[in-house]
Amino acid sequence: MSVDPRERRAASPADRLMSDRRYRWLRVGVSLLLITAPIGAAFLDGVLHEFLSRGIWRIALLPPAVIIYILGLSTIMAGREEGVIEAFRPLVLMDDDSFSQLVDEASRLNPVGQGTAFGVGAAFGLALGQAWLSDGNFLWLRLYLSLSAGLMFGLLGWLIYSSVAGTRLTAELHRQPLRIDIFDTTPFEPIGRQSLVIALAFVGGIALSIVFGFTRGSIFAWQNWIIYVVLGVVPILVFFLNMRHTHRVLAAEKRRVLEAVKRNILVTSRSLMERIAANESTGTLAAEINALVAYEERVRAARTWPYNTGMLRTLFVSIIIPGGAALAQALSEILFR
């Protein structure tokens, strides 16, 4: 009996709403409402022209952009987690029922923790949103910004909590007895792809903040570029940290195989020297040593990180995207001011 990870019990209604494909149309509806809401609020305030001409639309569309991004990202991340579980099933040395129970228990998130993370983020967003438009007659826009910022930061808090707590599943899978072939790390590559998606998620968030949050004056401030450089390091750290359990397991297996090969080389070499000293026929011992040395070289060359060149190239190229977005923003401000 095979285990379908999609049949796992969802941790909470929030998880089902955020990642279940059956709710995609609800998420699309919420996204469209969020996009049109600031325009409607500006119309009700009678400041639609000012909303467009003063660039208020940029800060007003930041929460919808981030919220839509999180909604889409949740579905993608859920799919990547399913891929990791499917790839690990043949590696974990346990029966299907035990594996299913392990996955179910390790992937269950605490609803209280999720609610607390959302509540703290929402409270911060409500307070911050009220300060975004401190001047002018913007009753409905202020209300919209406060509520949308609360929802945005609430979802960010939920996403951060879920991402951190969700690493428990990967850690538990790596703690189980595994069937490992040090020369074939293909079954572990879904971990690398998941790490890449998480890193790209950070890149996308940085790009959105630049597009909607940077003005011409702030783009040319050197302090902001220092912050960007620091933020640019975060996706790289996330990429490798998410694979640390896989690296630990593969590195341990590599050390074990290397030690066994070295012992065999030592024993065979001693036998060869003893036969030479006794003027006896060495038989195939020399060929065996050569084969063992070649095998040792193959083991030393085996990878212990589940990524390939394409993943690294994608990661490093994507990191320059926020910088390109910032430059494009600066050019648009200069050309169309």
C-alpha positions as CSV (number, residue, x, y, z in Angstrom):
1,M,0.0,0.0,0.0
2,S,1.5,3.4,-1.0
3,V,1.1,6.5,1.0
4,D,-0.3,9.5,-0.7
5,P,0.9,12.6,1.2
6,R,-2.1,14.6,-0.1
7,E,-4.4,12.4,2.0
8,R,-2.7,13.6,5.2
9,R,-4.8,15.3,7.8
10,A,-4.4,19.1,7.5
11,A,-3.0,20.7,10.6
12,S,-5.8,23.3,10.8
13,P,-8.6,25.0,8.8
14,A,-6.1,27.8,8.1
15,D,-3.7,25.3,6.4
16,R,-6.5,23.9,4.2
17,L,-7.7,27.4,3.2
18,M,-4.1,28.6,2.4
19,S,-2.8,25.5,0.5
20,D,-5.7,23.2,-0.5
21,R,-6.3,23.4,-4.3
22,R,-10.1,23.1,-3.7
23,Y,-10.1,26.6,-2.3
24,R,-8.2,28.2,-5.2
25,W,-11.2,30.1,-6.5
26,L,-11.8,31.5,-3.0
27,R,-8.3,32.7,-3.0
28,V,-8.7,34.2,-6.5
29,G,-11.8,36.0,-5.3
30,V,-10.1,37.4,-2.2
31,S,-7.2,38.6,-4.4
32,L,-9.4,40.4,-6.8
33,L,-11.3,42.1,-3.9
34,L,-8.0,43.2,-2.4
35,I,-6.8,44.7,-5.7
36,T,-10.0,46.7,-6.3
37,A,-10.6,47.7,-2.7
38,P,-8.1,50.6,-2.6
39,I,-9.6,52.1,-5.8
40,G,-13.0,51.9,-4.3
41,A,-11.8,53.5,-1.1
42,A,-10.2,56.3,-3.0
43,F,-13.4,56.8,-5.0
44,L,-15.5,57.0,-1.8
45,D,-13.0,59.6,-0.4
46,G,-13.3,61.6,-3.6
47,V,-9.5,61.5,-4.1
48,L,-9.2,59.1,-7.0
49,H,-7.1,61.6,-9.1
50,E,-4.8,62.3,-6.1
51,F,-4.6,58.6,-5.4
52,L,-3.2,58.0,-8.9
53,S,-1.1,61.2,-9.4
54,R,0.6,61.3,-6.0
55,G,1.6,57.6,-6.1
56,I,-0.6,56.7,-3.2
57,W,-1.6,53.7,-5.3
58,R,1.8,52.1,-4.8
59,I,1.7,51.9,-1.0
60,A,-2.0,51.0,-1.2
61,L,-1.3,48.0,-3.5
62,L,1.6,46.7,-1.4
63,P,-0.6,44.7,1.0
64,P,-2.6,43.1,-1.9
65,A,0.6,42.2,-3.7
66,V,2.1,40.6,-0.6
67,I,-1.1,38.8,0.3
68,I,-1.6,37.4,-3.2
69,Y,2.0,36.4,-3.2
70,I,1.6,34.5,0.1
71,L,-1.6,32.8,-1.1
72,G,0.1,31.5,-4.2
73,L,3.3,30.7,-2.3
74,S,1.4,28.5,0.2
75,T,0.1,26.3,-2.6
76,I,3.5,25.9,-4.1
77,M,5.2,25.1,-0.8
78,A,2.5,22.5,0.0
79,G,3.3,20.8,-3.4
80,R,7.0,20.8,-2.7
81,E,6.4,19.2,0.8
82,E,4.4,16.5,-0.9
83,G,7.3,15.9,-3.3
84,V,9.7,15.5,-0.4
85,I,7.5,13.0,1.3
86,E,7.0,11.0,-1.9
87,A,10.7,10.9,-2.5
88,F,11.6,9.8,1.0
89,R,9.1,7.0,1.2
90,P,11.3,4.4,-0.6
91,L,14.3,5.5,1.6
92,V,12.7,5.2,5.0
93,L,13.0,1.7,6.4
94,M,9.5,1.3,7.9
95,D,6.1,0.0,6.9
96,D,3.5,2.3,5.2
97,D,1.3,2.6,8.3
98,S,4.2,3.7,10.5
99,F,5.5,6.1,7.8
100,S,2.0,7.6,7.4
101,Q,1.7,8.1,11.2
102,L,5.2,9.7,11.3
103,V,4.4,12.1,8.6
104,D,1.0,13.0,10.1
105,E,2.4,13.7,13.5
106,A,5.5,15.5,12.4
107,S,3.6,17.8,10.0
108,R,0.8,18.8,12.4
109,L,1.2,22.4,13.5
110,N,-0.1,23.9,16.7
111,P,-3.3,25.9,16.0
112,V,-2.6,28.1,19.1
113,G,0.9,28.9,17.8
114,Q,-0.5,29.7,14.3
115,G,-3.2,31.9,15.8
116,T,-0.8,33.7,18.1
117,A,1.7,34.4,15.2
118,F,-1.2,35.7,13.0
119,G,-2.6,37.8,15.9
120,V,0.8,39.4,16.7
121,G,1.4,40.2,13.1
122,A,-2.1,41.6,12.6
123,A,-1.8,43.9,15.6
124,F,1.5,45.3,14.3
125,G,0.0,45.7,10.8
126,L,-3.1,47.5,12.1
127,A,-1.0,50.0,14.0
128,L,1.4,50.5,11.1
129,G,-1.3,50.9,8.5
130,Q,-2.9,53.8,10.4
131,A,0.4,55.8,10.0
132,W,0.9,55.2,6.3
133,L,-1.4,58.1,5.3
134,S,-0.9,60.7,8.0
135,D,-2.1,63.7,6.1
136,G,-5.2,64.5,3.9
137,N,-8.8,63.5,3.9
138,F,-8.5,59.8,3.5
139,L,-11.1,58.2,5.8
140,W,-11.8,55.1,3.7
141,L,-8.2,54.7,2.5
142,R,-6.9,54.9,6.0
143,L,-9.4,52.2,7.0
144,Y,-8.5,50.1,4.0
145,L,-4.7,50.4,4.7
146,S,-5.1,49.6,8.3
147,L,-7.1,46.5,7.7
148,S,-5.1,45.3,4.7
149,A,-1.8,45.9,6.5
150,G,-3.2,43.9,9.5
151,L,-4.1,41.0,7.2
152,M,-0.7,41.2,5.4
153,F,1.4,41.2,8.5
154,G,-0.9,38.6,10.1
155,L,-0.3,36.3,7.1
156,L,3.4,37.0,7.2
157,G,3.5,36.0,10.9
158,W,1.6,32.9,10.1
159,L,3.9,32.1,7.2
160,I,7.0,32.6,9.2
161,Y,5.7,30.4,12.1
162,S,4.5,27.7,9.7
163,S,7.8,27.7,7.8
164,V,9.9,27.4,11.0
165,A,7.6,24.8,12.6
166,G,7.4,22.9,9.3
167,T,11.1,22.0,9.4
168,R,10.2,19.4,12.0
169,L,8.9,17.1,9.3
170,T,12.2,17.2,7.4
171,A,14.2,16.7,10.5
172,E,12.1,13.7,11.6
173,L,12.4,12.0,8.2
174,H,16.2,12.3,8.3
175,R,16.3,10.8,11.8
176,Q,14.8,7.5,10.6
177,P,16.8,4.5,9.4
178,L,17.4,5.3,5.7
179,R,18.4,3.3,2.6
180,I,21.2,5.4,1.2
181,D,23.3,5.0,-2.0
182,I,26.1,7.5,-1.7
183,F,26.6,7.4,-5.5
184,D,22.9,8.3,-6.2
185,T,21.6,11.4,-4.4
186,T,18.6,11.7,-6.8
187,P,16.0,10.8,-4.1
188,F,17.3,13.7,-2.0
189,E,17.0,16.3,-4.8
190,P,13.4,17.2,-3.9
191,I,14.9,18.7,-0.7
192,G,17.2,20.8,-2.8
193,R,14.3,21.9,-5.0
194,Q,12.2,22.7,-1.9
195,S,15.2,24.7,-0.5
196,L,15.4,26.6,-3.8
197,V,11.7,27.5,-3.7
198,I,12.0,28.8,-0.1
199,A,15.0,30.9,-1.1
200,L,13.2,32.2,-4.2
201,A,10.2,33.1,-1.9
202,F,12.4,35.4,0.1
203,V,13.7,36.9,-3.2
204,G,10.2,37.5,-4.4
205,G,9.3,39.2,-1.1
206,I,12.3,41.5,-1.4
207,A,11.4,42.4,-5.0
208,L,7.8,43.2,-4.0
209,S,9.0,45.5,-1.2
210,I,11.3,47.3,-3.6
211,V,8.7,47.8,-6.3
212,F,5.9,49.1,-4.1
213,G,7.9,50.6,-1.3
214,F,10.9,52.4,-2.8
215,T,10.7,56.0,-4.1
216,R,13.2,57.8,-6.2
217,G,14.8,59.4,-3.2
218,S,15.1,56.2,-1.2
219,I,16.5,54.2,-4.1
220,F,19.5,56.4,-4.3
221,A,20.2,56.3,-0.6
222,W,23.3,54.2,0.1
223,Q,21.8,52.9,3.4
224,N,19.0,51.2,1.5
225,W,21.5,49.4,-0.7
226,I,23.4,48.1,2.4
227,I,20.1,46.7,3.6
228,Y,19.5,45.1,0.2
229,V,22.9,43.5,0.2
230,V,22.2,42.1,3.7
231,L,18.8,40.8,2.6
232,G,20.4,39.3,-0.5
233,V,22.5,37.0,1.7
234,V,19.3,35.7,3.5
235,P,18.1,33.5,0.5
236,I,21.5,31.9,0.3
237,L,21.5,31.1,4.0
238,V,18.0,29.8,3.8
239,F,18.9,27.6,0.8
240,F,21.7,25.8,2.6
241,L,20.2,25.8,6.1
242,N,17.1,23.9,4.8
243,M,19.4,21.2,3.4
244,R,21.5,20.8,6.5
245,H,19.8,17.6,7.6
246,T,20.3,16.0,4.2
247,H,24.0,17.1,4.2
248,R,24.5,15.7,7.7
249,V,23.0,12.3,6.7
250,L,24.9,12.0,3.4
251,A,28.2,13.2,5.0
252,A,27.9,10.6,7.7
253,E,27.2,7.9,5.1
254,K,30.2,9.1,3.1
255,R,32.5,8.9,6.1
256,R,31.2,5.4,6.9
257,V,31.9,4.1,3.4
258,L,35.3,5.8,3.2
259,E,36.3,4.2,6.5
260,A,35.3,0.7,5.2
261,V,37.2,1.2,2.0
262,K,40.3,2.4,3.9
263,R,40.2,-0.7,6.1
264,N,39.9,-3.0,3.1
265,I,42.8,-1.2,1.4
266,L,44.9,-1.6,4.5
267,V,44.1,-5.3,4.9
268,T,44.7,-6.1,1.3
269,S,47.9,-4.1,1.2
270,R,49.2,-6.0,4.2
271,S,48.4,-9.3,2.6
272,L,50.2,-8.2,-0.6
273,M,53.3,-7.2,1.3
274,E,53.3,-10.4,3.3
275,R,53.1,-12.5,0.2
276,I,55.9,-10.5,-1.5
277,A,58.1,-11.0,1.6
278,A,57.4,-14.7,1.6
279,N,58.1,-15.0,-2.1
280,E,54.5,-16.2,-2.7
281,S,52.2,-15.5,-5.6
282,T,50.3,-12.2,-5.1
283,G,47.5,-13.4,-7.3
284,T,44.9,-10.7,-7.9
285,L,45.8,-8.6,-4.8
286,A,47.4,-5.8,-6.8
287,A,44.3,-5.5,-9.0
288,E,42.1,-5.5,-5.9
289,I,44.0,-2.7,-4.4
290,N,43.8,-0.7,-7.6
291,A,40.0,-1.3,-7.7
292,L,39.7,-0.3,-4.1
293,V,41.7,2.9,-4.6
294,A,39.5,3.8,-7.6
295,Y,36.4,3.1,-5.5
296,E,37.8,5.3,-2.8
297,E,38.2,8.2,-5.3
298,R,34.6,7.8,-6.4
299,V,33.4,7.9,-2.8
300,R,35.4,11.1,-2.1
301,A,33.9,12.7,-5.2
302,A,30.3,11.9,-4.1
303,R,28.1,14.9,-3.3
304,T,26.7,15.4,0.1
305,W,24.5,18.4,-0.8
306,P,21.2,17.7,-2.7
307,Y,21.5,20.4,-5.3
308,N,22.8,20.6,-8.8
309,T,24.4,23.3,-10.9
310,G,21.1,24.5,-12.3
311,M,19.7,25.1,-8.9
312,L,22.7,27.2,-7.9
313,R,22.5,29.2,-11.1
314,T,18.8,29.9,-10.6
315,L,19.4,31.0,-7.0
316,F,22.3,33.4,-7.8
317,V,20.6,34.8,-10.9
318,S,17.4,35.4,-9.0
319,I,19.1,37.3,-6.2
320,I,19.9,40.1,-8.7
321,I,16.2,40.5,-9.6
322,P,15.4,42.8,-6.7
323,G,18.4,45.0,-7.7
324,G,17.1,45.1,-11.2
325,A,13.6,46.0,-9.9
326,A,15.1,48.8,-7.9
327,L,17.0,50.2,-10.9
328,A,13.8,49.9,-13.1
329,Q,11.9,51.8,-10.4
330,A,14.6,54.5,-10.4
331,L,14.4,54.9,-14.2
332,S,10.7,55.1,-14.2
333,E,10.7,57.7,-11.5
334,I,13.3,59.8,-13.5
335,L,11.6,59.3,-16.9
336,F,7.9,59.8,-15.9
337,R,8.1,62.2,-13.0
